[in-house]
């Protein structure tokens, strides 16, 4: 090893196998739950990946709740049923005005 080279510059083969295993685990978790944003799931160990998945699930649940609450406020109440207007007693002018008001 060169005297200026950091001892962990070349990780041992086991470390790269661990990194590949953790990356494969992360990909499997993301594939099993497509609602999780990949950018929220990270980690260098299985425990870190699992912790980030739990945080991501909590964020997704929170966003869903907020969107549902906003959607509930945005939807107007259903229209009340209207009884048909009795036009028989109206003058022609009143009938035209009633038609324009609809």
C-alpha positions as CSV (number, residue, x, y, z in Angstrom):
1,X,0.0,0.0,0.0
2,X,1.2,3.5,-0.9
3,X,2.0,5.6,2.2
4,X,-0.4,8.3,1.0
5,X,-3.2,5.9,0.3
6,X,-6.0,5.7,2.8
7,X,-6.3,2.1,4.2
8,X,-10.1,2.1,3.3
9,X,-9.6,3.4,-0.2
10,X,-10.0,-0.1,-1.5
11,X,-12.6,-1.9,0.6
12,X,-12.2,-5.6,1.0
13,X,-14.3,-7.9,-1.2
14,X,-16.7,-8.6,1.6
15,X,-17.6,-5.0,1.9
16,X,-18.5,-4.7,-1.8
17,X,-20.6,-7.9,-1.4
18,X,-22.3,-6.3,1.5
19,X,-22.9,-3.1,-0.5
20,X,-24.4,-5.1,-3.3
21,X,-26.6,-7.0,-0.9
22,X,-27.9,-3.9,0.7
23,X,-28.5,-2.3,-2.7
24,X,-30.4,-5.4,-3.8
25,X,-32.4,-5.4,-0.6
26,X,-33.3,-1.7,-1.2
27,X,-34.4,-2.4,-4.7
28,X,-36.5,-5.3,-3.6
29,X,-38.2,-3.1,-1.0
30,X,-38.9,-0.4,-3.5
31,X,-40.3,-3.0,-6.0
32,X,-42.6,-4.4,-3.4
33,X,-44.0,-0.9,-2.5
34,X,-44.1,1.3,-5.6
35,X,-45.7,4.1,-3.5
36,X,-42.3,4.7,-1.9
37,X,-40.2,7.5,-3.5
38,X,-36.8,5.9,-4.2
39,X,-35.0,9.2,-3.2
40,X,-36.4,8.7,0.4
41,X,-35.0,5.2,0.7
42,X,-31.3,5.0,1.4
43,X,-28.7,3.5,3.8
44,X,-25.4,1.7,3.9
45,X,-26.7,-1.2,6.0
46,X,-29.9,-3.2,6.1
47,X,-30.9,-1.5,9.3
48,X,-30.4,1.9,7.8
49,X,-32.4,1.0,4.7
50,X,-35.3,-0.4,6.9
51,X,-35.3,2.7,9.0
52,X,-35.5,4.9,5.9
53,X,-38.3,2.8,4.5
54,X,-40.3,3.3,7.7
55,X,-39.7,7.1,7.5
56,X,-40.7,7.1,3.8
57,X,-43.9,5.2,4.6
58,X,-44.7,7.7,7.3
59,X,-44.1,10.6,4.9
60,X,-46.3,8.9,2.2
61,X,-49.1,8.3,4.7
62,X,-48.9,11.9,5.9
63,X,-49.0,13.3,2.4
64,X,-52.0,11.0,1.5
65,X,-53.9,12.2,4.6
66,X,-53.2,15.9,3.7
67,X,-54.3,15.4,0.1
68,X,-57.5,13.6,1.2
69,X,-58.3,16.4,3.7
70,X,-57.7,19.0,1.0
71,X,-59.8,17.1,-1.5
72,X,-62.6,16.8,1.0
73,X,-62.6,20.5,1.5
74,X,-62.4,21.2,-2.3
75,X,-65.4,19.1,-3.3
76,X,-68.6,21.1,-3.1
77,X,-71.6,19.6,-1.3
78,X,-74.0,17.9,-3.6
79,X,-76.7,20.0,-5.2
80,X,-80.1,19.9,-3.5
81,X,-82.8,18.4,-5.6
82,X,-84.8,21.2,-7.3
83,X,-88.4,21.1,-7.9
84,X,-89.4,22.0,-11.4
85,X,-90.5,25.6,-11.8
86,X,-94.2,26.0,-12.5
87,X,-94.2,28.1,-15.6
88,X,-98.0,28.0,-16.2
89,X,-98.7,31.1,-14.0
90,X,-95.8,33.2,-15.4
91,X,-96.0,35.8,-18.1
92,X,-93.8,35.4,-21.2
93,X,-91.3,37.9,-19.8
94,X,-91.1,36.0,-16.5
95,X,-90.6,32.8,-18.3
96,X,-87.7,34.3,-20.3
97,X,-86.2,35.7,-17.1
98,X,-86.6,32.3,-15.3
99,X,-84.9,30.6,-18.3
100,X,-82.0,33.0,-18.2
101,X,-81.5,32.5,-14.5
102,X,-80.8,28.8,-14.9
